[in-house]
Amino acid sequence: MQVSSNQFKQAASVKLADPNVQKALRNAKGKLVVARSRSILELDNFEEIRDAAARIRDFGLLHMDVLLEEWEKKAVAAGTIVHWAETPQQVNDMVIEIARKHEVRKIIKSKSMLGEETNLNHALETAGLDVRETDLGEYIIQQFGETPSHIIAPAVHKSKDDIADLFALKHGRPRLDDIAALTHEAREILRPHFLDADMGISGANFLVAETGSTMIVTNEGNGRMTTTMPRVHVAITGVEKIVPTLEDISLLLRLLTRSATGQSISNYLSFTTGPKRPGDKDGPGEFHVIIVDAGRTTVLASEIREALRCIRCGACMNHCPVYQNIGGHAYGWVYPGPIGSILTPAYVGIEKAIDLPNASTLCNQCGVVCPVKIPLPDLMRKLREQQVQKNLRPWPERLGLRLWAWTATRPAVYGFLTGIAARLGKWLGGRERLLHRLPAAGSEWTASRDFPAPSGKTFRELYAKHRNKGTR
Ligand code: SF4
């Protein structure tokens, strides 16, 4: 997927002004939040489970080399063909090579965020292959010619009417406006593709070291059909998805589905351990797994390594007031919301995603809900520090902060200047007590809302006044 994260501010303004996107986000806002908060009440010891989940993920990351070797040994023993890819390009090349070797014409895909990272669909189509997304949200997005705007709800920015119009146009059938009927229609359209596809491609939520299995969590059954019906299957996943045991998986699942959709458990949990064996009713004749680095080991060696604990539940974005108002596309790459504000600069380069670590008020809603306790605001702060150290922030901002630092360390000058600003601000605010336009960087704030005018006194003046009155 092309990176356009450096257009974050412009893209966010466009999304804020788009009534269709705003309507779809308003409808979605809160639904997943409420579902999550209800479902975690089912767990008496939710915080203890979060602690344990964070420990499991940290253990996997700390012992990644040993666990991946153990996983590979078991997987190969079960007949899996294992590949290792360092770069996104290598992933695409490997998939195309496997497809050519098996004379594949049609591919069905289950959702894979790593496939989005490598721009896999584009590479496959350029190689002359017919690729069909089968997750309903991904199918919708593919028909629109867009990219996902959420990691578990790719079409969350689309309204029911958008989809009804799309299906009528693309399917050449009468327009339906009932969600169940639209879903049924998509299923009818997709079913023949499941039957005649030569290859299936999926991601993997986890790799289980003790069994050599890949594992996917889905709600629609398309993942199970994608992994079992075509004669060749390719699973693509990152090195960080390794988990030691099935018991660890069972604990992580208690949090993953509740944090993602508010479900106690998802409809399908599919484990794949090697290809179809003699006597098996279904399964691929050949099963490939591509284990991908693509920047992950660099993150592992960095001060933001906790980001690799992520189990892709989407809770941080569902709860983020920034994401709730602009949706996912404004973030300009695969991962939106708070985790995207960390992973995007980490994977594509901090200079290509300058605004993302700053696309947050650091309110810590994301940190509170993250099931594996990733300290998301702390990691964004670390990335901000890196930007400053590398002189990547715009010069007016750097100059402003230098001036601020100079005055803030000289109390008399600071008091004098803030006193003038407080009085001037009060005067400019007039009777409304609102500033409609601020100079310099403040103009971005007042571009879409007013700024409350100061009272005419500085905080220090007010503090001194109340302290003298004994009311502090
Ligand atoms: S960072 Fe945490 S909350 Fe966000 S998607 Fe990952 S696991 Fe879920």
Residues whose N, C-alpha, C, O or C-beta is under 5 A from the ligand:
A	BS01	SF4	C310 I311 R312 C313 G314 A315 C316 I339 C366 V369 C370 P371 I374
